[in-house]
């Protein structure tokens, strides 16, 4: 798990910098800066808008006595999208917008629900200590 995260944290910023340099050479410094700032502002606004909308829907379901499982997954994906949009770069911005827009978020939602279902069916939890897997624990 750690090697994958390390690779992700090294490669994504490097790719983002390379893309920003290329865009900067094509369009110029200031348009590139305004693009990064503009996507950040738009992303923050959309994250707030969609986040509040989901929050109200969750509250309505809870008040009606319903379990808002789908809406909780939506809320998690919107939160992740908002966080990703705060990082400068165009790849992360594209991912962030895809997590915010309901149409594209549905693909990520399906993936997340499948992953959660597999984890719950497996009923095991892995505990890692200092990068090593300590032991598998069965949950009954």
C-alpha positions, -999 to +999 in steps of 0.1 A: +000+000+000+028+024+010+047+020-023+016+028-043+009+059-023+045+070-026+044+065-064+011+085-065+024+114-044+055+117-066+041+111-100+009+131-099+026+165-089+053+158-115+028+152-143+008+183-131+039+205-133+047+192-168+012+199-180+012+234-165+045+242-181+032+230-215+000+251-211+021+280-200+043+278-231+012+276-253-010+303-237+014+323-216+021+327-179-009+348-168-036+329-186-023+297-171-023+313-136-059+326-141-069+291-154-056+275-122-072+301-099-105+301-119-108+263-117-101+265-079-128+291-073-153+274-095-146+241-079-149+255-044-183+270-053-196+238-069-183+217-039-202+240-015-233+240-036-235+202-042-223+195-006-251+216+009-276+200-015-266+165-004-265+176+033-302+187+030-312+155+013-295+135+040-313+154+066-346+149+048-341+111+046-331+109+083-362+129+093-383+106+072-367+076+089-348+064+059-312+054+057-294+078+033-267+053+022-265+065-014-265+101-004-237+095+021-216+080-007-224+111-028-214+133+001-181+114+005-173+117-032-182+155-032-159+160-002-131+141-021-138+162-052-136+194-033-103+185-017-088+174-050-099+207-066-079+226-040-047+211-053-033+231-082-032+213-115-054+204-144-055+166-140-066+169-104-091+196-114-106+173-141-109+145-115-124+169-089-150+182-114-159+146-124-165+138-087-187+169-083-209+167-114-238+142-107-237+125-141-200+116-139-201+111-101-225+082-106-197+061-122-174+067-092-204+060-069-210+026-085-173+017-081-172+028-045-204+009-036-190-022-053-158-018-033-177-013+000-198-043-007-167-065-013-151-053+019-183-060+039-187-095+023-151-103+030-155-093+067-118-090+074-098-061+084-061-057+078-040-040+104-006-026+094+021-018+118+052+002+105+044-007+069+041-044+076+008-063+078+004-075+114-025-099+112-059-105+096-088-102+120-122-119+112-151-097+121-182-116+134 
